[in-house]
C-alpha cells in the first residue's frame, strides 16, 4: 500500500464498502497469500451458513445441535507455552528444501549422499579416493593381466588337487592297490559315472516324453533273455538260473489252473444236477416239474421283495443335498442347517 501512487489509493478508497476487506499480498515473495486464502474461505463459509439459516427447515436442525461454550474456572491467565528445547531444535534443523534455496535452488544444489556416514572423524566424509597413498602411485598396483593370471593359478591348483586325489583314491585302508585292482576300480568308477549321466539324461527328457508302462516297455520287461544278459554282463554263468526260470514257466501254472477249473466246473454241475433231481417225498413227477415249481415260487416272491422295507443289511445311498434345504432363496431365519 505504501508503494502505490495517490491515484491508485483514491481508486481503492472509492471501491471500499462496508463489507469489503482490504488485504496486502505479494505473489512475487508469496507474502500474505495464505492470509487472503483464509479470509476468502471464512467469508464463503459465513455466507453458506447465513443461507441455511434462512431456510424453512432450520428449526428442525437447530433442535438437534448443541454448542458447548467453555467457561473460565478462575481469573488466572494461562498463555501458550512452548519448551525452549523444542524451539531451539526447530530453529537449528533445516530441511533439504531450505538448503536448496540457500545454495542456488533446483539445478544448482546437489544433495550430498555422504553426510549421513558414521565415521570417526566428520571431516573424512568429503574425502576423495587418493591417487597417491603412502608415497606410492595407486595405479602402479593395478595389473591389466590380473584376470588371466588368476585363471592360470586356479587351473594349476585344480591340477594339483586332482593329482593328490588320484594318489589318495588308489589306497584303501593304507594299503596300496595292485595294477589289476587299480584297473578294476577305474572301470567301476567309469561305469558309475556313465550310469549317473544316463539317469540325468533320462530325468531331463522325462518332461517331454510320455511314461511307458512296464508291461509295454521291452527294455524293462522281466524275461529270461534279459536275465541272461544281465548275469553275463556281471561275469556270471546264467545257465542254472535260466534252467530254473524255464522250469517255473507259465505252462505248468496254466495246466494246474485248468485242472482246478475242471474240478470246480464238475462240482458245480454235480450240485446243479442234485438240486434238479427229484427226491422221494417231494411230490414232483420229474425234474422239469420241479424246475417249473421253483420258477413260479421265485416269481411270487418278487412283489413281496419289492415292497419290503429297508433293513440294516441293505445298501444305503444317502441324500447329500436334500432339496427342501437347498431350493429357493435364503430367508432371514437360521442358517445352521445349510
C-alpha positions as a Markdown table, in Angstrom:
| # | Residue | x | y | z |
|---|---|---|---|---|
| 1 | Unk | 0.0 | 0.0 | 0.0 |
| 2 | Unk | 2.9 | 2.4 | 0.8 |
| 3 | Unk | 4.4 | 2.0 | -2.7 |
| 4 | Unk | 1.1 | 2.9 | -4.5 |
| 5 | Unk | 0.5 | 6.3 | -6.1 |
| 6 | Unk | -2.1 | 8.7 | -4.9 |
| 7 | Unk | -4.4 | 8.0 | -7.8 |
| 8 | Unk | -4.4 | 4.3 | -7.0 |
| 9 | Unk | -5.0 | 4.9 | -3.4 |
| 10 | Unk | -8.0 | 7.2 | -4.2 |
| 11 | Unk | -9.4 | 4.5 | -6.6 |
| 12 | Unk | -9.1 | 1.9 | -3.8 |
| 13 | Unk | -10.8 | 4.2 | -1.3 |
| 14 | Unk | -13.7 | 4.7 | -3.8 |
| 15 | Unk | -14.2 | 1.0 | -4.2 |
| 16 | Unk | -14.3 | 0.3 | -0.4 |
| 17 | Unk | -17.7 | -0.6 | 1.1 |
| 18 | Unk | -18.8 | -1.7 | 4.5 |
| 19 | Unk | -18.5 | -5.4 | 3.6 |
| 20 | Unk | -15.3 | -5.0 | 1.6 |
| 21 | Unk | -12.0 | -6.0 | 3.3 |
| 22 | Unk | -8.6 | -4.8 | 2.0 |
| 23 | Unk | -5.6 | -7.2 | 2.5 |
| 24 | Unk | -2.0 | -6.9 | 1.5 |
| 25 | Unk | -0.5 | -9.7 | -0.7 |
| 26 | Unk | 2.6 | -10.3 | -2.9 |
| 27 | Unk | 2.7 | -13.0 | -5.5 |
| 28 | Unk | 6.4 | -12.4 | -6.0 |
| 29 | Unk | 7.6 | -13.1 | -2.5 |
| 30 | Unk | 4.4 | -15.2 | -1.6 |
| 31 | Unk | 3.8 | -12.9 | 1.4 |
| 32 | Unk | 0.2 | -12.6 | 2.6 |
| 33 | Unk | -1.1 | -15.3 | 0.2 |
| 34 | Unk | -2.3 | -17.7 | 2.9 |
| 35 | Unk | -4.0 | -14.8 | 4.8 |
| 36 | Unk | -6.0 | -13.9 | 1.7 |
| 37 | Unk | -7.0 | -17.6 | 1.2 |
| 38 | Unk | -8.1 | -18.0 | 4.8 |
| 39 | Unk | -10.1 | -14.8 | 4.7 |
| 40 | Unk | -11.9 | -15.8 | 1.5 |
| 41 | Unk | -12.7 | -19.2 | 2.9 |
| 42 | Unk | -14.1 | -17.7 | 6.1 |
| 43 | Unk | -16.4 | -15.3 | 4.2 |
| 44 | Unk | -17.6 | -18.2 | 2.0 |
| 45 | Unk | -18.4 | -20.3 | 4.9 |
| 46 | Unk | -20.3 | -17.5 | 6.7 |
| 47 | Unk | -22.3 | -16.9 | 3.5 |
| 48 | Unk | -23.3 | -20.5 | 3.3 |
| 49 | Unk | -24.3 | -20.6 | 7.0 |
| 50 | Unk | -26.5 | -17.5 | 6.5 |
| 51 | Unk | -28.3 | -19.1 | 3.6 |
| 52 | Unk | -29.0 | -22.2 | 5.6 |
| 53 | Unk | -30.3 | -20.1 | 8.5 |
| 54 | Unk | -32.9 | -18.5 | 6.2 |
| 55 | Unk | -34.4 | -21.9 | 5.1 |
| 56 | Unk | -37.6 | -23.3 | 6.4 |
| 57 | Unk | -36.2 | -26.4 | 8.0 |
| 58 | Unk | -33.7 | -24.6 | 10.1 |
| 59 | Unk | -35.8 | -25.1 | 13.2 |
| 60 | Unk | -35.6 | -28.9 | 12.9 |
| 61 | Unk | -31.8 | -28.7 | 12.6 |
| 62 | Unk | -31.2 | -26.3 | 15.4 |
| 63 | Unk | -33.1 | -28.5 | 17.8 |
| 64 | Unk | -30.5 | -31.2 | 17.2 |
| 65 | Unk | -27.4 | -29.1 | 17.7 |
| 66 | Unk | -25.8 | -28.1 | 21.0 |
| 67 | Unk | -22.9 | -25.8 | 21.0 |
| 68 | Unk | -20.8 | -26.0 | 24.2 |
| 69 | Unk | -19.0 | -22.8 | 25.2 |
| 70 | Unk | -16.1 | -23.2 | 27.6 |
| 71 | Unk | -16.1 | -21.2 | 30.8 |
| 72 | Unk | -13.2 | -19.8 | 32.8 |
| 73 | Unk | -12.6 | -21.7 | 36.1 |
| 74 | Unk | -10.7 | -18.7 | 37.6 |
| 75 | Unk | -9.3 | -15.3 | 36.7 |
| 76 | Unk | -5.8 | -16.6 | 36.1 |
| 77 | Unk | -4.4 | -16.0 | 32.6 |
| 78 | Unk | -2.7 | -19.1 | 31.0 |
| 79 | Unk | -0.7 | -18.3 | 27.9 |
| 80 | Unk | 0.5 | -21.0 | 25.4 |
| 81 | Unk | 3.9 | -22.4 | 26.4 |
| 82 | Unk | 6.5 | -24.0 | 24.0 |
| 83 | Unk | 9.6 | -25.6 | 25.6 |
| 84 | Unk | 12.9 | -24.0 | 24.9 |
| 85 | Unk | 14.4 | -27.3 | 23.7 |
| 86 | Unk | 11.7 | -27.6 | 21.0 |
| 87 | Unk | 12.2 | -24.0 | 19.9 |
| 88 | Unk | 15.9 | -24.4 | 19.6 |
| 89 | Unk | 15.6 | -27.7 | 17.6 |
| 90 | Unk | 13.1 | -26.1 | 15.3 |
| 91 | Unk | 15.3 | -23.2 | 14.6 |
| 92 | Unk | 18.5 | -25.1 | 14.1 |
| 93 | Unk | 17.2 | -28.0 | 12.0 |
| 94 | Unk | 16.9 | -27.3 | 8.3 |
| 95 | Unk | 15.2 | -29.3 | 5.6 |
| 96 | Unk | 16.6 | -30.2 | 2.2 |
| 97 | Unk | 14.3 | -27.6 | 0.7 |
| 98 | Unk | 15.8 | -24.9 | 2.9 |
| 99 | Unk | 19.3 | -25.9 | 1.9 |
| 100 | Unk | 18.4 | -26.0 | -1.7 |
| 101 | Unk | 17.0 | -22.4 | -1.6 |
| 102 | Unk | 20.1 | -21.2 | 0.2 |
| 103 | Unk | 22.6 | -22.8 | -2.3 |
| 104 | Unk | 21.2 | -21.7 | -5.6 |
| 105 | Unk | 17.9 | -23.5 | -5.9 |
| 106 | Unk | 17.0 | -26.5 | -8.1 |
| 107 | Unk | 19.5 | -27.5 | -10.8 |
| 108 | Unk | 22.4 | -25.9 | -8.9 |
| 109 | Unk | 22.2 | -27.5 | -5.5 |
| 110 | Unk | 23.4 | -31.1 | -5.3 |
| 111 | Unk | 22.4 | -33.3 | -2.4 |
| 112 | Unk | 25.3 | -34.8 | -0.5 |
| 113 | Unk | 24.9 | -38.5 | 0.0 |
| 114 | Unk | 27.8 | -38.8 | 2.3 |
| 115 | Unk | 26.6 | -36.5 | 5.1 |
| 116 | Unk | 24.9 | -39.4 | 6.9 |
| 117 | Unk | 28.0 | -41.5 | 7.1 |
| 118 | Unk | 29.1 | -42.5 | 10.6 |
| 119 | Unk | 32.9 | -42.1 | 10.7 |
| 120 | Unk | 35.4 | -41.5 | 13.5 |
| 121 | Unk | 36.1 | -38.1 | 12.1 |
| 122 | Unk | 33.4 | -35.9 | 10.5 |
| 123 | Unk | 36.0 | -34.3 | 8.1 |
| 124 | Unk | 36.5 | -37.7 | 6.3 |
| 125 | Unk | 33.0 | -37.6 | 4.8 |
| 126 | Unk | 34.0 | -35.5 | 1.8 |
| 127 | Unk | 37.4 | -37.2 | 1.1 |
| 128 | Unk | 38.2 | -38.3 | -2.4 |
| 129 | Unk | 39.9 | -41.6 | -3.3 |
| 130 | Unk | 43.6 | -40.8 | -3.4 |
| 131 | Unk | 45.8 | -41.3 | -6.4 |
| 132 | Unk | 49.0 | -41.4 | -4.2 |
| 133 | Unk | 48.9 | -43.5 | -1.0 |
| 134 | Unk | 51.9 | -43.8 | 1.4 |
| 135 | Unk | 54.2 | -42.4 | -1.3 |
| 136 | Unk | 53.1 | -44.9 | -3.9 |
| 137 | Unk | 51.0 | -44.4 | -7.0 |
| 138 | Unk | 47.8 | -46.4 | -6.7 |
| 139 | Unk | 47.7 | -47.1 | -10.5 |
| 140 | Unk | 51.1 | -48.9 | -10.2 |
| 141 | Unk | 49.4 | -51.7 | -8.3 |
| 142 | Unk | 46.8 | -52.3 | -11.0 |
| 143 | Unk | 47.7 | -55.2 | -13.3 |
| 144 | Unk | 45.8 | -55.3 | -16.6 |
| 145 | Unk | 46.5 | -59.1 | -16.9 |
| 146 | Unk | 45.3 | -59.9 | -13.5 |
| 147 | Unk | 42.3 | -62.0 | -14.7 |
| 148 | Unk | 44.5 | -64.1 | -16.9 |
| 149 | Unk | 46.9 | -64.8 | -14.1 |
| 150 | Unk | 44.1 | -65.7 | -11.8 |
| 151 | Unk | 42.8 | -68.3 | -14.3 |
| 152 | Unk | 46.3 | -69.8 | -14.6 |
| 153 | Unk | 46.6 | -70.0 | -10.8 |
| 154 | Unk | 43.1 | -71.7 | -10.5 |
| 155 | Unk | 43.9 | -74.2 | -13.3 |
| 156 | Unk | 47.3 | -75.1 | -11.7 |
| 157 | Unk | 45.6 | -75.5 | -8.3 |
| 158 | Unk | 42.9 | -77.8 | -9.9 |
| 159 | Unk | 45.6 | -80.0 | -11.5 |
| 160 | Unk | 47.5 | -80.3 | -8.1 |
| 161 | Unk | 44.3 | -81.2 | -6.3 |
| 162 | Unk | 43.4 | -83.8 | -8.9 |
| 163 | Unk | 46.8 | -85.4 | -8.7 |
| 164 | Unk | 46.6 | -85.6 | -4.9 |
| 165 | Unk | 43.1 | -87.0 | -5.1 |
| 166 | Unk | 44.2 | -89.8 | -7.5 |
| 167 | Unk | 47.1 | -90.7 | -5.3 |
| 168 | Unk | 44.8 | -90.9 | -2.3 |
| 169 | Unk | 42.0 | -92.8 | -4.1 |
| 170 | Unk | 44.1 | -95.8 | -5.0 |
| 171 | Unk | 44.8 | -96.5 | -1.4 |
| 172 | Unk | 42.3 | -98.5 | 0.7 |
| 173 | Unk | 42.9 | -98.5 | 4.5 |
| 174 | Unk | 46.5 | -97.5 | 4.0 |
| 175 | Unk | 47.3 | -100.4 | 1.6 |
| 176 | Unk | 48.3 | -99.7 | -2.0 |
| 177 | Unk | 46.4 | -101.4 | -4.8 |
| 178 | Unk | 48.0 | -103.5 | -7.5 |
| 179 | Unk | 47.7 | -102.6 | -11.2 |
| 180 | Unk | 44.9 | -105.0 | -11.8 |
| 181 | Unk | 42.9 | -103.7 | -8.8 |
| 182 | Unk | 43.5 | -100.1 | -9.9 |
| 183 | Unk | 42.2 | -101.0 | -13.4 |
| 184 | Unk | 39.1 | -102.7 | -11.9 |
| 185 | Unk | 38.5 | -99.7 | -9.6 |
| 186 | Unk | 38.8 | -97.3 | -12.6 |
| 187 | Unk | 36.3 | -99.4 | -14.6 |
| 188 | Unk | 33.8 | -99.4 | -11.7 |
| 189 | Unk | 34.0 | -95.6 | -11.4 |
| 190 | Unk | 33.7 | -95.1 | -15.1 |
| 191 | Unk | 30.6 | -97.4 | -15.2 |
| 192 | Unk | 29.1 | -95.5 | -12.2 |
| 193 | Unk | 29.7 | -92.2 | -13.9 |
| 194 | Unk | 28.0 | -93.4 | -17.1 |
| 195 | Unk | 25.0 | -94.7 | -15.1 |
| 196 | Unk | 24.7 | -91.3 | -13.3 |
| 197 | Unk | 24.9 | -89.4 | -16.6 |
| 198 | Unk | 22.3 | -91.7 | -18.3 |
| 199 | Unk | 19.9 | -91.2 | -15.3 |
| 200 | Unk | 20.3 | -87.5 | -15.5 |
| 201 | Unk | 19.6 | -87.5 | -19.3 |
| 202 | Unk | 16.5 | -89.6 | -18.8 |
| 203 | Unk | 15.3 | -87.3 | -16.0 |
| 204 | Unk | 15.8 | -84.2 | -18.1 |
| 205 | Unk | 14.0 | -85.8 | -21.1 |
| 206 | Unk | 11.1 | -87.2 | -19.0 |
| 207 | Unk | 9.2 | -84.0 | -19.0 |
| 208 | Unk | 8.9 | -84.1 | -22.8 |
| 209 | Unk | 8.2 | -87.8 | -23.1 |
| 210 | Unk | 5.1 | -89.8 | -22.0 |
| 211 | Unk | 5.7 | -92.5 | -19.4 |
| 212 | Unk | 5.5 | -96.1 | -20.9 |
| 213 | Unk | 4.0 | -98.8 | -18.6 |
| 214 | Unk | 6.4 | -101.5 | -17.6 |
| 215 | Unk | 4.4 | -104.3 | -19.3 |
| 216 | Unk | 4.7 | -102.5 | -22.6 |
| 217 | Unk | 8.3 | -101.4 | -22.2 |
| 218 | Unk | 10.6 | -104.0 | -23.8 |
| 219 | Unk | 13.7 | -102.7 | -22.0 |
| 220 | Unk | 12.3 | -103.1 | -18.5 |
| 221 | Unk | 10.2 | -106.2 | -19.1 |
| 222 | Unk | 11.4 | -109.2 | -17.0 |
| 223 | Unk | 12.2 | -112.0 | -19.3 |
| 224 | Unk | 14.6 | -114.9 | -19.4 |
| 225 | Unk | 16.6 | -113.3 | -22.1 |
| 226 | Unk | 17.1 | -110.1 | -20.1 |
| 227 | Unk | 18.1 | -112.2 | -17.0 |
| 228 | Unk | 20.7 | -114.0 | -19.1 |
| 229 | Unk | 22.1 | -110.7 | -20.5 |
| 230 | Unk | 22.3 | -109.1 | -17.0 |
| 231 | Unk | 24.0 | -112.1 | -15.5 |
| 232 | Unk | 26.5 | -112.5 | -18.3 |
| 233 | Unk | 27.3 | -108.7 | -18.2 |
| 234 | Unk | 28.2 | -109.2 | -14.5 |
| 235 | Unk | 30.5 | -112.1 | -15.4 |
| 236 | Unk | 28.3 | -114.9 | -14.0 |
| 237 | Unk | 27.1 | -118.1 | -15.6 |
| 238 | Unk | 23.4 | -117.7 | -16.4 |
| 239 | Unk | 22.7 | -121.4 | -17.4 |
| 240 | Unk | 21.5 | -122.6 | -14.0 |
| 241 | Unk | 19.3 | -119.6 | -13.5 |
| 242 | Unk | 17.9 | -119.9 | -17.0 |
| 243 | Unk | 17.0 | -123.6 | -16.4 |
| 244 | Unk | 15.3 | -122.8 | -13.1 |
| 245 | Unk | 13.3 | -120.0 | -14.7 |
| 246 | Unk | 12.3 | -122.3 | -17.6 |
| 247 | Unk | 11.2 | -125.0 | -15.1 |
| 248 | Unk | 8.9 | -122.4 | -13.4 |
| 249 | Unk | 7.4 | -121.2 | -16.7 |
| 250 | Unk | 3.7 | -120.3 | -17.1 |
| 251 | Unk | 2.8 | -123.5 | -19.0 |
| 252 | Unk | 2.6 | -125.7 | -15.9 |
| 253 | Unk | 0.7 | -123.0 | -14.0 |
| 254 | Unk | -1.8 | -122.9 | -16.7 |
| 255 | Unk | -2.1 | -126.7 | -16.7 |
| 256 | Unk | -2.7 | -126.7 | -13.0 |
| 257 | Unk | -5.2 | -123.9 | -13.3 |
| 258 | Unk | -7.0 | -125.8 | -16.0 |
| 259 | Unk | -7.1 | -128.9 | -13.7 |
| 260 | Unk | -8.6 | -126.8 | -10.9 |
| 261 | Unk | -11.1 | -125.2 | -13.2 |
| 262 | Unk | -12.3 | -128.5 | -14.5 |
| 263 | Unk | -12.7 | -129.8 | -10.9 |
| 264 | Unk | -14.7 | -126.7 | -10.0 |
| 265 | Unk | -16.9 | -126.9 | -13.0 |
| 266 | Unk | -17.6 | -130.6 | -12.4 |
| 267 | Unk | -18.5 | -129.9 | -8.8 |
| 268 | Unk | -20.8 | -127.1 | -9.9 |
| 269 | Unk | -22.6 | -129.3 | -12.4 |
| 270 | Unk | -22.9 | -132.0 | -9.7 |
| 271 | Unk | -24.6 | -129.5 | -7.4 |
| 272 | Unk | -27.0 | -128.3 | -10.1 |
| 273 | Unk | -27.9 | -131.9 | -11.1 |
| 274 | Unk | -28.5 | -132.7 | -7.4 |
| 275 | Unk | -30.8 | -129.7 | -6.9 |
| 276 | Unk | -32.7 | -130.5 | -10.0 |
| 277 | Unk | -33.1 | -134.2 | -9.3 |
| 278 | Unk | -36.4 | -135.4 | -7.7 |
| 279 | Unk | -36.1 | -137.0 | -4.4 |
| 280 | Unk | -38.6 | -139.3 | -2.7 |
| 281 | Unk | -41.3 | -137.5 | -0.8 |
| 282 | Unk | -41.0 | -134.1 | -2.7 |
| 283 | Unk | -44.2 | -134.7 | -4.7 |
| 284 | Unk | -42.8 | -134.0 | -8.2 |
| 285 | Unk | -43.3 | -136.3 | -11.2 |
| 286 | Unk | -39.9 | -135.4 | -12.8 |
| 287 | Unk | -37.1 | -132.8 | -12.7 |
| 288 | Unk | -38.9 | -130.5 | -15.3 |
| 289 | Unk | -41.9 | -130.2 | -13.0 |
| 290 | Unk | -39.6 | -129.3 | -10.1 |
| 291 | Unk | -37.8 | -126.6 | -12.1 |
| 292 | Unk | -41.2 | -125.1 | -13.1 |
| 293 | Unk | -42.3 | -125.0 | -9.5 |
| 294 | Unk | -39.1 | -123.3 | -8.4 |
| 295 | Unk | -39.6 | -120.6 | -11.1 |
| 296 | Unk | -43.2 | -120.0 | -10.0 |
| 297 | Unk | -42.1 | -119.6 | -6.4 |
| 298 | Unk | -39.4 | -117.1 | -7.3 |
| 299 | Unk | -41.9 | -115.1 | -9.3 |
| 300 | Unk | -44.4 | -115.0 | -6.4 |
| 301 | Unk | -41.6 | -113.6 | -4.1 |
| 302 | Unk | -40.7 | -110.8 | -6.5 |
| 303 | Unk | -43.6 | -108.4 | -5.5 |
| 304 | Unk | -43.1 | -109.1 | -1.8 |
| 305 | Unk | -39.4 | -108.4 | -2.1 |
| 306 | Unk | -40.1 | -105.0 | -3.8 |
| 307 | Unk | -42.5 | -103.9 | -1.1 |
| 308 | Unk | -40.1 | -105.0 | 1.7 |
| 309 | Unk | -38.7 | -102.3 | 4.0 |
| 310 | Unk | -35.1 | -101.4 | 4.0 |
| 311 | Unk | -33.1 | -103.2 | 6.6 |
| 312 | Unk | -29.7 | -102.8 | 8.3 |
| 313 | Unk | -28.0 | -105.1 | 5.7 |
| 314 | Unk | -29.4 | -103.2 | 2.7 |
| 315 | Unk | -27.2 | -100.8 | 0.8 |
| 316 | Unk | -27.9 | -97.1 | 1.7 |
| 317 | Unk | -27.2 | -94.1 | -0.6 |
| 318 | Unk | -27.8 | -91.0 | 1.5 |
| 319 | Unk | -29.2 | -87.8 | 0.0 |
| 320 | Unk | -26.2 | -85.5 | 0.3 |
| 321 | Unk | -28.1 | -82.4 | -0.8 |
| 322 | Unk | -31.8 | -82.6 | 0.3 |
| 323 | Unk | -33.9 | -80.4 | -2.0 |
| 324 | Unk | -36.0 | -78.8 | 0.8 |
| 325 | Unk | -32.9 | -77.3 | 2.3 |
| 326 | Unk | -31.2 | -76.1 | -0.9 |
| 327 | Unk | -34.0 | -74.9 | -3.0 |
| 328 | Unk | -35.4 | -71.3 | -3.2 |
| 329 | Unk | -34.0 | -68.1 | -1.8 |
| 330 | Unk | -32.5 | -67.9 | 1.6 |
| 331 | Unk | -34.7 | -66.2 | 4.2 |
| 332 | Unk | -33.9 | -64.3 | 7.4 |
| 333 | Unk | -34.1 | -67.4 | 9.7 |
| 334 | Unk | -31.4 | -69.7 | 10.9 |
| 335 | Unk | -28.8 | -70.9 | 8.5 |
| 336 | Unk | -27.2 | -73.6 | 10.7 |
| 337 | Unk | -28.6 | -76.4 | 8.6 |
| 338 | Unk | -27.1 | -75.0 | 5.3 |
